[in-house]
Structure formats: C-alpha cells, structure tokens
C-alpha cells in the first residue's frame, strides 16, 4: 500500500495534514456551493485518513506500507513494525 503525497506529517507540530495540491479526487475535495457544502482541511483529512484506514485493513496475508512523505514514514514506524 502506498500512502501518496496527499497525506503528510508535520513533525514540528506533531500533526497530520492533507496537501490539497496533491489530492486529485475532484468530488472529494470540491466545494459545492449549490448544495451549500464546503469542505475544510479537517474534513478532507478525515476523509483521506478513512480511505487509507480502509485500504490498510484489506490485507489478508499482510500488508506492506510505503509513505511518500519522509516525515510521515518516520511517524508510522512508531506504530507499524518494520520488517527490514
């Protein structure tokens, strides 16, 4: 499973965030003024985190995880054991 550049980690602040410029699902991040829907960065973070959480639970024999963001990769090593 590859965690793309859309999900990042700010080590200095100790928080995850979404890089909107690297997230390309137009339906997921687009505001809809006609329906009165606006999506904040926190809404998008919950949405993207949920997507990755669902994908990470689909491995039957195991799951390899790679994070494009080096800071997120280091953060995830605290929670996911490394095989190498």
MMTF fields as JSON, N, C-alpha, C and O atoms, coordinates in Angstrom:
{
  "mmtfVersion": "1.0.0",
  "mmtfProducer": "UNKNOWN",
  "numBonds": 335,
  "numAtoms": 336,
  "numGroups": 84,
  "numChains": 1,
  "numModels": 1,
  "chainsPerModel": [1],
  "groupsPerChain": [84],
  "chainIdList": ["A"],
  "bondAtomList": [4, 2, 8, 6, 12, 10, 16, 14, 20, 18, 24, 22, 28, 26, 32, 30, 36, 34, 40, 38, 44, 42, 48, 46, 52, 50, 56, 54, 60, 58, 64, 62, 68, 66, 72, 70, 76, 74, 80, 78, 84, 82, 88, 86, 92, 90, 96, 94, 100, 98, 104, 102, 108, 106, 112, 110, 116, 114, 120, 118, 124, 122, 128, 126, 132, 130, 136, 134, 140, 138, 144, 142, 148, 146, 152, 150, 156, 154, 160, 158, 164, 162, 168, 166, 172, 170, 176, 174, 180, 178, 184, 182, 188, 186, 192, 190, 196, 194, 200, 198, 204, 202, 208, 206, 212, 210, 216, 214, 220, 218, 224, 222, 228, 226, 232, 230, 236, 234, 240, 238, 244, 242, 248, 246, 252, 250, 256, 254, 260, 258, 264, 262, 268, 266, 272, 270, 276, 274, 280, 278, 284, 282, 288, 286, 292, 290, 296, 294, 300, 298, 304, 302, 308, 306, 312, 310, 316, 314, 320, 318, 324, 322, 328, 326, 332, 330],
  "bondOrderList": [1, 1, 1, 1, 1, 1, 1, 1, 1, 1, 1, 1, 1, 1, 1, 1, 1, 1, 1, 1, 1, 1, 1, 1, 1, 1, 1, 1, 1, 1, 1, 1, 1, 1, 1, 1, 1, 1, 1, 1, 1, 1, 1, 1, 1, 1, 1, 1, 1, 1, 1, 1, 1, 1, 1, 1, 1, 1, 1, 1, 1, 1, 1, 1, 1, 1, 1, 1, 1, 1, 1, 1, 1, 1, 1, 1, 1, 1, 1, 1, 1, 1, 1],
  "groupList": [{"groupName": "UNK", "atomNameList": ["N", "CA", "C", "O"], "elementList": ["N", "C", "C", "O"], "formalChargeList": [0, 0, 0, 0], "bondAtomList": [1, 0, 2, 1, 3, 2], "bondOrderList": [1, 1, 2], "singleLetterCode": "X", "chemCompType": "L-PEPTIDE LINKING"}],
  "groupTypeList": [0, 0, 0, 0, 0, 0, 0, 0, 0, 0, 0, 0, 0, 0, 0, 0, 0, 0, 0, 0, 0, 0, 0, 0, 0, 0, 0, 0, 0, 0, 0, 0, 0, 0, 0, 0, 0, 0, 0, 0, 0, 0, 0, 0, 0, 0, 0, 0, 0, 0, 0, 0, 0, 0, 0, 0, 0, 0, 0, 0, 0, 0, 0, 0, 0, 0, 0, 0, 0, 0, 0, 0, 0, 0, 0, 0, 0, 0, 0, 0, 0, 0, 0, 0],
  "groupIdList": [1, 2, 3, 4, 5, 6, 7, 8, 9, 10, 11, 12, 13, 14, 15, 16, 17, 18, 19, 20, 21, 22, 23, 24, 25, 26, 27, 28, 29, 30, 31, 32, 33, 34, 35, 36, 37, 38, 39, 40, 41, 42, 43, 44, 45, 46, 47, 48, 49, 50, 51, 52, 53, 54, 55, 56, 57, 58, 59, 60, 61, 62, 63, 64, 65, 66, 67, 68, 69, 70, 71, 72, 73, 74, 75, 76, 77, 78, 79, 80, 81, 82, 83, 84],
  "secStructList": [7, 3, 3, 7, 6, 6, 3, 3, 3, 3, 6, 6, 6, 6, 3, 3, 3, 3, 7, 4, 4, 4, 7, 7, 7, 2, 2, 2, 2, 7, 7, 5, 6, 6, 6, 6, 5, 7, 7, 7, 2, 2, 2, 2, 2, 2, 2, 2, 2, 2, 2, 2, 2, 2, 2, 2, 6, 7, 7, 1, 1, 7, 7, 7, 7, 3, 3, 1, 1, 2, 2, 2, 2, 2, 2, 2, 6, 6, 6, 1, 7, 7, 7, 7],
  "xCoordList": [0.851, 0.0, 0.895, 1.79, 0.668, 1.44, 0.577, -0.509, 1.075, 0.416, 1.044, 2.21, 0.269, 0.77, 1.113, 1.018, 1.511, 1.918, 0.749, 0.953, -0.464, -1.609, -1.7, -2.223, -1.2, -1.216, 0.199, 1.124, 0.36, 1.687, 1.684, 0.634, 2.883, 3.04, 3.978, 5.072, 3.542, 4.373, 4.984, 4.318, 6.244, 6.897, 7.016, 6.863, 7.285, 7.447, 6.151, 6.177, 5.021, 3.718, 3.09, 2.142, 3.622, 3.089, 1.687, 0.844, 1.426, 0.083, 0.15, 1.083, -0.879, -1.049, -1.835, -2.62, -1.619, -2.397, -2.48, -1.71, -3.42, -3.612, -3.064, -3.36, -2.264, -1.761, -2.783, -2.809, -3.615, -4.695, -4.168, -4.834, -2.994, -2.42, -2.034, -1.88, -1.876, -1.501, -2.678, -2.51, -3.862, -5.069, -5.912, -6.337, -6.158, -6.748, -8.179, -8.698, -8.828, -10.224, -11.1, -11.317, -11.594, -12.366, -13.657, -14.087, -14.271, -15.51, -15.228, -16.067, -14.049, -13.725, -13.365, -13.695, -12.683, -12.242, -13.027, -12.857, -13.874, -14.576, -15.723, -16.527, -15.787, -16.922, -18.1, -17.918, -19.296, -20.497, -21.383, -22.208, -21.214, -21.996, -23.499, -24.3, -23.884, -25.301, -25.971, -27.111, -25.257, -25.8, -25.399, -25.808, -24.604, -24.18, -23.14, -23.036, -22.354, -21.339, -19.964, -19.573, -19.253, -17.858, -17.057, -17.508, -15.877, -15.032, -13.771, -12.992, -13.593, -12.396, -11.242, -11.426, -10.059, -8.905, -9.093, -8.648, -9.745, -10.012, -10.98, -10.815, -11.996, -12.93, -12.195, -12.407, -11.335, -10.586, -9.61, -9.413, -8.991, -8.089, -8.832, -8.32, -10.028, -10.819, -11.175, -11.108, -11.55, -11.933, -10.747, -10.885, -9.59, -8.407, -7.902, -7.522, -7.892, -7.451, -8.348, -7.865, -9.638, -10.57, -10.309, -10.381, -10.013, -9.708, -8.498, -8.541, -7.423, -6.222, -6.473, -5.947, -7.258, -7.558, -8.291, -7.996, -9.239, -9.971, -9.031, -9.071, -8.191, -7.272, -6.258, -5.885, -5.807, -4.818, -5.385, -4.627, -6.692, -7.287, -7.679, -8.283, -7.356, -7.767, -6.764, -7.075, -5.56, -4.538, -4.897, -5.181, -4.89, -5.229, -3.969, -3.971, -2.921, -1.673, -0.709, 0.33, -1.036, -0.162, -0.187, -0.736, 0.396, 0.386, 1.734, 2.252, 2.286, 3.483, 3.018, 2.119, 3.636, 3.229, 4.426, 5.512, 4.22, 5.238, 4.576, 3.53, 5.194, 4.689, 5.639, 6.849, 5.1, 5.911, 6.571, 7.701, 5.877, 6.398, 7.355, 6.939, 8.635, 9.6, 9.204, 9.43, 8.625, 8.213, 7.071, 7.047, 6.134, 5.037, 5.573, 5.108, 6.539, 7.147, 7.782, 7.597, 8.525, 9.152, 8.095, 8.257, 7.024, 5.935, 5.258, 4.957, 5.021, 4.34, 5.189, 4.652, 6.499, 7.37, 7.145, 7.478, 6.591, 6.263, 5.104, 4.977, 4.267, 3.057, 3.074, 2.407, 3.823, 3.877, 5.286, 6.253, 5.419, 6.761, 7.419, 6.754, 8.7, 9.459, 9.982, 10.403, 9.948, 10.418, 11.886, 12.49, 12.451, 13.817, 14.623, 15.812],
  "yCoordList": [-1.162, 0.0, 1.222, 1.338, 2.114, 3.353, 4.501, 4.758, 5.178, 6.387, 7.532, 7.87, 8.117, 9.122, 10.443, 10.59, 11.402, 12.711, 13.567, 14.695, 13.043, 13.823, 13.843, 14.8, 12.804, 12.75, 12.985, 12.263, 14.001, 14.385, 14.504, 14.471, 14.642, 14.783, 15.949, 16.022, 16.859, 17.981, 17.602, 17.684, 17.189, 16.695, 17.786, 17.51, 19.015, 20.112, 20.375, 20.735, 20.193, 20.434, 19.155, 19.206, 18.001, 16.722, 16.452, 15.936, 16.8, 16.591, 16.154, 16.478, 15.406, 15.019, 16.114, 16.828, 16.242, 17.191, 16.715, 15.858, 17.28, 16.926, 18.051, 19.226, 17.671, 18.625, 18.666, 17.778, 19.689, 19.777, 19.751, 19.23, 20.301, 20.318, 18.937, 18.739, 17.984, 16.618, 15.659, 14.458, 16.171, 15.343, 15.629, 16.765, 14.61, 14.85, 14.364, 14.423, 13.891, 13.476, 14.73, 15.294, 15.154, 16.398, 16.322, 17.32, 15.159, 15.013, 15.042, 15.485, 14.57, 14.506, 15.841, 16.104, 16.7, 17.96, 19.167, 20.266, 18.981, 20.114, 20.611, 19.828, 21.901, 22.508, 22.559, 22.666, 22.484, 22.508, 23.654, 23.479, 24.835, 25.993, 25.809, 26.359, 25.049, 24.848, 24.092, 24.383, 23.122, 22.372, 22.98, 22.49, 24.041, 24.682, 23.89, 24.024, 23.05, 22.227, 22.835, 23.147, 22.992, 23.404, 22.428, 21.985, 22.103, 21.129, 21.823, 22.374, 21.781, 22.366, 21.378, 20.241, 21.825, 20.937, 19.78, 18.664, 20.036, 18.963, 17.929, 16.731, 18.392, 17.457, 16.575, 15.364, 17.191, 16.442, 15.48, 14.372, 15.875, 14.984, 13.756, 12.641, 13.94, 12.794, 11.876, 10.654, 12.458, 11.693, 10.867, 9.668, 11.504, 10.824, 9.78, 8.681, 10.107, 9.15, 7.916, 6.795, 8.118, 6.998, 6.116, 4.891, 6.718, 5.953, 5.05, 3.856, 5.623, 4.827, 3.769, 2.66, 4.083, 3.112, 1.903, 0.764, 2.151, 1.042, 0.202, -1.027, 0.841, 0.092, -0.7, -1.806, -0.155, -0.85, -2.083, -2.967, -2.155, -3.32, -4.415, -5.408, -4.263, -5.242, -6.349, -7.316, -6.242, -7.273, -8.565, -8.555, -9.674, -10.966, -11.641, -12.117, -11.682, -12.321, -11.321, -11.719, -10.039, -8.989, -7.807, -7.883, -6.741, -5.523, -4.824, -4.616, -4.472, -3.638, -2.199, -1.9, -1.311, 0.092, 0.951, 0.794, 1.864, 2.846, 4.214, 4.406, 5.164, 6.536, 7.414, 7.392, 8.176, 9.051, 10.166, 10.557, 10.675, 11.752, 11.162, 10.324, 11.581, 11.016, 11.224, 10.342, 12.364, 12.623, 11.689, 11.191, 11.451, 10.522, 9.1, 8.333, 8.75, 7.429, 7.197, 6.137, 8.18, 8.064, 7.989, 7.244, 8.748, 8.732, 7.361, 6.845, 6.777, 5.483, 4.341, 3.323, 4.501, 3.461, 3.271, 2.219, 4.266, 4.129, 3.148, 2.556, 2.98, 2.177, 0.889, -0.079, 0.869, -0.289, -0.873, -0.177, -2.13, -2.718, -2.84, -3.117, -2.633, -2.725, -4.155, -4.792, -4.639, -5.994, -6.002, -7.067, -4.837, -4.841, -3.833, -3.691],
  "zCoordList": [0.0, 0.0, 0.0, 0.837, -0.909, -0.996, -0.49, -1.009, 0.523, 1.006, 0.236, 0.44, -0.642, -1.561, -0.916, 0.302, -1.725, -1.201, -0.712, -0.263, -0.797, -0.322, 1.201, 1.772, 1.868, 3.333, 3.828, 3.459, 4.666, 5.154, 6.668, 7.31, 7.225, 8.669, 8.944, 8.386, 9.808, 10.241, 11.58, 12.612, 11.57, 12.784, 13.842, 15.032, 13.428, 14.388, 15.15, 16.327, 14.471, 15.094, 15.634, 16.417, 15.211, 15.665, 15.15, 15.884, 13.884, 13.343, 11.88, 11.146, 11.492, 10.094, 9.388, 10.012, 8.084, 7.306, 5.861, 5.427, 5.133, 3.729, 2.866, 3.084, 1.889, 0.905, -0.229, -1.081, -0.235, -1.234, -2.668, -3.563, -2.887, -4.23, -4.738, -5.943, -3.829, -4.205, -4.134, -4.344, -3.841, -3.766, -4.998, -5.207, -5.817, -7.133, -7.313, -8.427, -6.272, -6.386, -6.33, -5.257, -7.472, -7.535, -6.73, -6.152, -6.689, -5.918, -4.417, -3.632, -4.023, -2.611, -2.002, -0.846, -2.772, -2.192, -2.676, -2.149, -3.661, -4.241, -3.386, -2.878, -3.237, -2.55, -3.505, -4.718, -2.967, -3.79, -3.325, -2.429, -3.933, -3.488, -3.697, -2.941, -4.705, -4.967, -3.822, -3.459, -3.259, -2.126, -0.783, 0.27, -0.82, 0.413, 1.179, 2.398, 0.472, 1.132, 0.912, -0.212, 1.995, 1.932, 2.776, 3.833, 2.302, 2.983, 3.483, 2.705, 4.796, 5.398, 5.271, 4.836, 5.654, 5.639, 6.622, 6.354, 7.754, 8.721, 8.158, 8.39, 7.415, 6.773, 5.77, 5.72, 4.977, 3.97, 4.638, 4.141, 5.754, 6.479, 6.989, 6.885, 7.536, 7.995, 6.834, 6.962, 5.711, 4.527, 4.012, 3.774, 3.841, 3.309, 4.301, 3.896, 5.589, 6.609, 6.618, 6.784, 6.442, 6.396, 5.176, 5.271, 4.052, 2.841, 3.081, 2.784, 3.618, 3.874, 4.948, 4.845, 5.968, 7.023, 6.453, 6.815, 5.567, 4.941, 4.092, 4.161, 3.294, 2.44, 3.254, 2.863, 4.374, 5.196, 5.889, 6.286, 6.038, 6.701, 5.718, 6.124, 4.442, 3.438, 3.206, 2.51, 3.77, 3.553, 4.261, 5.458, 3.543, 4.13, 4.684, 5.82, 3.906, 4.328, 4.963, 5.49, 4.923, 5.431, 4.49, 3.391, 4.919, 4.111, 4.213, 5.31, 3.091, 3.051, 2.908, 2.122, 3.672, 3.655, 3.289, 3.848, 2.344, 1.985, 1.981, 1.36, 2.68, 2.696, 1.889, 2.113, 0.962, 0.12, 0.932, 0.641, 1.939, 2.773, 3.814, 4.614, 3.824, 4.779, 6.245, 7.073, 6.568, 7.951, 8.351, 9.476, 7.448, 7.731, 7.855, 8.698, 7.028, 7.093, 8.465, 9.063, 8.963, 10.281, 11.38, 12.346, 11.241, 12.221, 12.259, 13.335, 11.098, 11.034, 11.581, 12.018, 11.56, 12.115, 13.611, 14.158, 14.269, 15.694, 15.908, 16.98, 14.891, 15.019, 14.219, 14.584, 13.145, 12.255, 12.32, 12.007, 12.716, 12.806, 11.432, 10.433, 11.4, 10.161, 9.99, 10.954, 8.764, 8.506, 8.08, 7.957, 7.857, 7.368, 8.059, 7.774]
}
